């Protein structure tokens, strides 16, 4: 399923386009075989790593991804696009989509094939996250631009050039204005973890400010065999990516049917900490906001084993800062505690980042 998660292969959309445009019969068998071989080549690393790293559980990994419970409601993508792509841009895409459905020329069929295949797949795929829409962005931009151009042409046919120019300028400003502030504040830290949407749903914003800094710190200040304890796998993935360090996540279920096979559970954190199989505990604001239970559980281990703060990430305005301990009253995003040497019989209360 690598083409779905990384957007590296548009073969299904290409096949739909070729068939819809009447070009499939003109495609040589040799070209089709080469395309399938290239598709298999791109799929091979993903499938291969599943078998290498999950062994006999590789089949369970695929089954889990197909039949897991959805992490967001069915209307997640319409809501998140409306909020973050801006209503005007979304309406432009909808207008361009309708126009393309009516026109159905070769360009329209190409864009519609692109949007239909991947749009429907991600709409019904259980895992719904904003980054997955990246593969749709080029087609959305083209079809949205087409919608705006055709709308201006329609206005031009019914009014003077001067009025058309004014309408086009207003449309351009209206589309660009919502993009100016996010562009100027690209380094800003998003503090809210969700935005209220329709149907009493929430649109999740994954704010991992500090995750890269923590991973890089672990990569340069700890041995290569270091293992950390996190609340959830999201921050653990950042630690693995930026710091090349292993992790256990408290939220990973021990029941194979309820967990992603890519993650390992930690049935007895006490034993792992006492035997120094786990050396650090990491608290992060994003996971704590989503799950206060695992936040309290992780901090109970920090308290029990007299965890010592060794690295903290906090925000000052829109700037991310780091140090061993955050200043009093600072907005802490991530805190790393050393658990080595702690006495479980003499644990002292510990506050996040202190």
GIVEN-V527985 format. One record per helix or strand of 3 or more residues. SS is the DSSP state (@ for helix, = for strand). FROM is the first residue (numbers start at 1). TO is the last residue. Records with the same first field share a line. If there is no record, write none. Layout:
# GIVEN-V527985
SS = FROM-TO ; FROM-TO
This chain:
# GIVEN-V527985
@ = 2-6 ; 11-20 ; 24-26 ; 29-67 ; 76-84 ; 87-103 ; 106-124 ; 130-158 ; 161-184 ; 198-200 ; 211-221 ; 233-243 ; 256-258 ; 269-274 ; 285-290 ; 292-304
= = 194-196 ; 202-204 ; 227-230 ; 246-249 ; 280-284 ; 308-316 ; 319-323 ; 331-338
